[in-house]
């Protein structure tokens, strides 16, 4: 929970809406509305996971970029293209793998095969 906000937290509110759509709306609809309800449920899952994991992921990502000495992902991509990290390949691959993993943990953890 982030002060000065009380419960329910943003993540709890998102969860409540997602559960309503999943449990009540999904079964009461069909066709296009059911499909869009499923899309909304998946989007809310992503928002909920980002609210829960996002701050820690952002801190870890910032620390990784700092270790490489780049300001952001665009600068990292430019440095890779320029060959600036050719001698630090393993370190860059570690950062890239962690970045993709963090994105998948929010977008769809099932793609990781662990959830």
C-alpha positions as CSV (number, residue, x, y, z in Angstrom):
1,X,0.0,0.0,0.0
2,X,1.2,3.5,-0.8
3,X,0.6,6.2,1.6
4,X,-1.6,8.3,1.9
5,X,-3.9,5.7,0.3
6,X,-5.8,3.3,2.4
7,X,-7.2,-0.1,1.5
8,X,-8.3,-1.2,-0.9
9,X,-5.1,-0.7,-2.8
10,X,-5.0,-0.1,-6.5
11,X,-4.0,-3.8,-7.0
12,X,-7.0,-4.9,-4.8
13,X,-9.4,-2.7,-6.8
14,X,-8.1,-4.1,-10.1
15,X,-8.4,-7.6,-8.7
16,X,-12.0,-7.0,-7.7
17,X,-13.0,-5.7,-11.1
18,X,-11.2,-8.5,-12.8
19,X,-12.9,-11.1,-10.6
20,X,-16.3,-9.5,-11.3
21,X,-15.7,-9.7,-15.1
22,X,-14.4,-13.3,-14.8
23,X,-17.1,-14.7,-12.5
24,X,-20.2,-12.7,-13.4
25,X,-19.9,-11.0,-16.8
26,X,-18.1,-13.8,-18.7
27,X,-20.7,-16.4,-17.9
28,X,-23.6,-14.0,-18.7
29,X,-22.4,-13.1,-22.2
30,X,-21.4,-14.7,-25.4
31,X,-19.9,-13.9,-28.7
32,X,-18.2,-10.5,-29.2
33,X,-19.0,-9.3,-25.6
34,X,-17.6,-12.5,-24.1
35,X,-14.4,-12.2,-26.2
36,X,-13.9,-8.5,-25.2
37,X,-14.6,-9.5,-21.5
38,X,-11.8,-12.1,-21.8
39,X,-9.5,-9.4,-23.3
40,X,-10.4,-7.0,-20.4
41,X,-9.8,-9.8,-17.8
42,X,-6.3,-10.4,-19.3
43,X,-5.5,-6.7,-19.4
44,X,-6.5,-6.4,-15.7
45,X,-4.3,-9.4,-14.8
46,X,-1.4,-7.5,-16.5
47,X,-2.2,-4.3,-14.6
48,X,-2.4,-6.2,-11.3
49,X,0.9,-8.0,-11.9
50,X,2.6,-4.7,-12.9
51,X,1.2,-2.9,-9.7
52,X,2.6,-5.7,-7.6
53,X,5.9,-6.4,-9.3
54,X,6.6,-3.2,-11.2
55,X,8.4,-1.2,-8.5
56,X,10.9,-4.0,-7.8
57,X,11.3,-4.7,-11.5
58,X,11.9,-1.1,-12.3
59,X,14.5,-0.8,-9.6
60,X,16.3,-3.9,-10.8
61,X,16.2,-2.7,-14.4
62,X,17.5,0.7,-13.5
63,X,20.4,-0.9,-11.5
64,X,21.2,-3.1,-14.5
65,X,21.3,-0.2,-16.9
66,X,23.4,1.8,-14.5
67,X,25.9,-1.1,-14.3
68,X,26.1,-1.0,-18.1
69,X,26.5,2.8,-18.0
70,X,23.5,3.6,-20.2
71,X,20.6,6.0,-19.6
72,X,17.8,3.8,-20.9
73,X,16.8,1.0,-23.3
74,X,17.2,3.2,-26.4
75,X,20.8,4.0,-25.3
76,X,21.4,0.4,-24.7
77,X,20.2,-0.6,-28.1
78,X,22.3,2.1,-29.7
79,X,25.4,1.0,-27.8
80,X,24.8,-2.6,-28.9
81,X,24.4,-1.6,-32.5
82,X,27.6,0.5,-32.3
83,X,29.5,-2.5,-30.9
84,X,30.2,-0.7,-27.6
85,X,29.5,-3.9,-25.7
86,X,31.2,-6.4,-27.8
87,X,33.6,-7.1,-25.0
88,X,30.8,-7.3,-22.4
89,X,28.6,-9.8,-24.2
90,X,27.8,-12.0,-21.3
91,X,26.9,-9.1,-19.1
92,X,24.6,-7.5,-21.7
93,X,22.9,-10.9,-22.4
94,X,22.2,-11.3,-18.7
95,X,20.5,-7.8,-18.6
96,X,18.5,-8.6,-21.7
97,X,17.3,-11.9,-20.4
98,X,16.3,-10.3,-17.1
99,X,14.5,-7.6,-19.0
100,X,12.5,-10.0,-21.1
101,X,11.8,-12.1,-18.1
102,X,10.4,-9.1,-16.2
103,X,8.2,-8.2,-19.2
104,X,6.9,-11.7,-19.5
105,X,6.2,-11.9,-15.7
106,X,3.8,-9.0,-16.2
107,X,2.5,-9.7,-19.7
108,X,1.9,-13.4,-19.5
109,X,3.9,-15.5,-17.0
110,X,2.7,-18.7,-18.6
111,X,5.2,-18.1,-21.4
112,X,7.9,-18.7,-18.8
113,X,6.6,-22.1,-18.1
114,X,6.6,-21.5,-14.4
115,X,3.1,-20.2,-13.8
